Structure formats: C-alpha cells, structure tokens
Amino acid sequence: MKATVVDLRYKISDILKALDRDEDVEILYHGKTKGIIVPVSGKTAMLVKDHLFFNMAASEKPVDKIMDNLRGGRYRDL
C-alpha cells in the first residue's frame, strides 16, 4: 500500500487495516518514498513486562547498575 503523509493523519485506520493484512505501507512525501512501515510479526514483538527496564523491581541488582547496562557507553565516561 502507498500512503502520503496526509493519509497518516486522516486515514490512519486504513493504514492499520493494511498492516493487519500483513501489507507493507510505503510513505510518500512529495511523491518520493520517505519510509516503509512494516507489520510486526508475533515472534519479534516484545511484551512490556519482558523488557529489562520495566522488570527492574524484580531484579536483585541495584537500579543504577541496570540503568548503566541499558544506557550502554554514553554515560560511562562521566
């Protein structure tokens, strides 16, 4: 399916229906492709409760150590 930026605003239900049908949605801006929205398959979707950030309370580690792991290298040099 092809959709314009205006369609994203006014016809989002049609775009969501296309994603439910497992169609890729090509986003056009001034007639040129700006991006593609791809439906998520059930196997790659992650539940919120399974994400490390939301499961910090159940962990034995201190929260600051978990946050360091989530942030990666950005804040290690401070």
C-alpha positions as a Python dict, from the first residue, in 0.01 Angstrom:
ca = {
    (1, 'M'): (0, 0, 0),
    (2, 'K'): (116, 352, -71),
    (3, 'A'): (14, 639, 158),
    (4, 'T'): (100, 1005, 176),
    (5, 'V'): (193, 1198, 488),
    (6, 'V'): (-161, 1344, 487),
    (7, 'D'): (-300, 988, 483),
    (8, 'L'): (-108, 918, 801),
    (9, 'R'): (-309, 1187, 971),
    (10, 'Y'): (-654, 1143, 823),
    (11, 'K'): (-668, 777, 718),
    (12, 'I'): (-472, 600, 989),
    (13, 'S'): (-745, 336, 1023),
    (14, 'D'): (-691, 230, 660),
    (15, 'I'): (-318, 208, 719),
    (16, 'L'): (-370, -3, 1030),
    (17, 'K'): (-603, -233, 836),
    (18, 'A'): (-334, -279, 571),
    (19, 'L'): (-85, -368, 844),
    (20, 'D'): (-335, -620, 982),
    (21, 'R'): (-338, -778, 636),
    (22, 'D'): (44, -803, 661),
    (23, 'E'): (99, -541, 388),
    (24, 'D'): (394, -305, 392),
    (25, 'V'): (291, 62, 382),
    (26, 'E'): (510, 290, 175),
    (27, 'I'): (504, 651, 298),
    (28, 'L'): (529, 916, 25),
    (29, 'Y'): (624, 1281, 67),
    (30, 'H'): (604, 1498, -245),
    (31, 'G'): (579, 1179, -448),
    (32, 'K'): (904, 1033, -315),
    (33, 'T'): (934, 744, -72),
    (34, 'K'): (1033, 860, 275),
    (35, 'G'): (990, 532, 458),
    (36, 'I'): (817, 200, 485),
    (37, 'I'): (603, 80, 773),
    (38, 'V'): (636, -296, 811),
    (39, 'P'): (395, -507, 1018),
    (40, 'V'): (546, -670, 1325),
    (41, 'S'): (535, -1046, 1331),
    (42, 'G'): (423, -1214, 1652),
    (43, 'K'): (765, -1367, 1714),
    (44, 'T'): (960, -1040, 1714),
    (45, 'A'): (721, -842, 1934),
    (46, 'M'): (836, -800, 2294),
    (47, 'L'): (597, -774, 2583),
    (48, 'V'): (648, -474, 2807),
    (49, 'K'): (684, -693, 3115),
    (50, 'D'): (973, -877, 2946),
    (51, 'H'): (1177, -561, 2885),
    (52, 'L'): (1460, -516, 3134),
    (53, 'F'): (1367, -156, 3216),
    (54, 'F'): (1016, -247, 3336),
    (55, 'N'): (1132, -553, 3526),
    (56, 'M'): (1384, -370, 3747),
    (57, 'A'): (1182, -415, 4066),
    (58, 'A'): (1203, -794, 4035),
    (59, 'S'): (1580, -788, 3992),
    (60, 'E'): (1839, -842, 4263),
    (61, 'K'): (2072, -585, 4103),
    (62, 'P'): (2071, -220, 4211),
    (63, 'V'): (1872, 5, 3978),
    (64, 'D'): (2176, 221, 3890),
    (65, 'K'): (2364, -87, 3763),
    (66, 'I'): (2068, -189, 3547),
    (67, 'M'): (2040, 165, 3408),
    (68, 'D'): (2413, 163, 3324),
    (69, 'N'): (2361, -157, 3125),
    (70, 'L'): (2060, -12, 2945),
    (71, 'R'): (2234, 316, 2857),
    (72, 'G'): (2542, 146, 2724),
    (73, 'G'): (2853, 353, 2664),
    (74, 'R'): (2700, 700, 2657),
    (75, 'Y'): (2732, 775, 3026),
    (76, 'R'): (3029, 558, 3122),
    (77, 'D'): (3283, 833, 3052),
    (78, 'L'): (3132, 1082, 3300),
}
